[in-house]
């Protein structure tokens, strides 16, 4: 039987509906949204907030919850990237608007520093930055979050 690790993913946007991507320390040009495991008995939303603070230093007080994926979305991890005894992960993604300032992003809040850099990308360019084996999951996430990511033109 294949084993999947349950986890969360965080899609963080700014007020212009652009997405923050973070470059991993351990993968050359490996850009992604923050992700992490769920602790035993932990609510997925609380897990996402905890992971966000641990990995990128952003407090739950500096974000506005917008949406979450309906289900956990599974994907397979290539063997060379597996850190656990699992063939893949099942992630529930959460969409937050970042209310703080970019200077608040810190990568040293945890003993294990997972990211070394960040950039902000437009939604339509997101997939070109994501590692190949995660593109399908990000397509599904973007489709579910589409109503929250569309830029609206206001005519005066």
N, C-alpha and C positions, 0 to 999 in steps of 0.2 A: 504494500500500500504506500502511495506517495505521501510524503509529509510536507505540509505547508505551515509556515510560521505566520501567525496572525500579527498584523501591525497596522500602523496608521501612516498616512501621508498628509502633508500640509501644503496647500496651495495658498501662497501669500501674495496679495495684490496691493497695489497702491491706489490712490484715489482716481488715477487715470485708467484703472483696470489693466495695468501692466503687471506681469508676473515676476516675482523675485526667483532667480535660480542661483543655486549654490554649487561651487566647484569642490568636488571631493579631494581630500588629501591623498587618497590611495589609488586614484585612477586618473591617468593623464587625460586632461580635457573632459573629465567626467562631470557633467552638469546635471543637476536634478533638483527637485523640491525636497525639503527635509522629510525624512521618513524614519520610522523606528518601530520597535516592538511594543506590544502591550504587555504590561506586567500582569501576573496572575490576579484575577478578580478586579482588574482596573477597567473602568468605563472607557470606551474608545475616545470620546471627546476629551476626557481628562488626560488620557494618554497622549493625545495630540498636543494639548497645551503644555504638558510636561516636556515632551520631546522638543517642542519649539523653543522652550526656555533653555533646555540643556544644550541643544545643538547650535542655536543661533542667537541666544541671549535675549530673546524677545519675551517679555512678560505677558501673561493673559490680560493684564490691564491695558495693554497697548494694541489690542486687536479687537475687531468686531467680527463675531461669528456670522457668516452669511449662509452656508449650506454644508451638507455632507452627502456623500454618495449613498444611494439607496442600499447597496449591498457591499460586502467585501469583494474586491476584484482580484482574482488569482493571476499570477504570472510565474513563469519558470525562470530560474536564475541559471545562467551557464555555469558549469562546474568550476571554472577558474575564478569565479566571483563569489562562490558560496563560502560563508563564514560559519554556518551552522549545519547540522545534520538534516537539512531540508532540501527538497528539490526546488522550492519556490516559496513565495509568500502570498498571502491574501491580505490586501490592504483596504481599509476604509479611508477615503480621503475627505479632508475638511477644507473648506474655503474660508479664509479670513481676510479682512481688510486690515492692513497695517496702519495704525493711527499715529505712530511715533515718527521719529526722525531716523534716517539711515545710519547716523552715527551711533545709534543704540544697538546695532547689530554687532554682536561679539561672538567669536568662535572659541573662546577659552573658558566657558562657563562649566565645563566638564573635564574630567581627567583625560578622556579620549577626545581629541580635537578632530572632528570629522571633516570640517570644511576649511578652506583657506581663502576663499574669495566669493564674491557675489556679483551678479549683474541683473539688470532689469530688462525684460524683453516684452515685446508685444505678443499678445495671444497667438496671432497668426504665424509668428516665428518660433514659437516654443518648441515644436517637435524637431526642428533642425538642430537643436542644442542637446537633445536627449539621446542617451545611449540606445542603440538599436533594440536590444531585448526589452526595453521598457516603453518603447513607442506605442505599442498597442494599448497598454494600460493608461497611458497619458491621453490617448485619443478618446477612450471611454470616459475618463474623468472630465476632459474638456467638454465633451458632449453633454454630460449631466450638468455641468456648471455653466453651460452656454448662456442661459438667461441672465446670469449675474455678471457675465464677462463682456456682454455686448455694450459697445459704446453708443450712447444715445446723443443724437444731435438736437440741440435745443435752439430753435429759431426765435429771435427776438423781434 
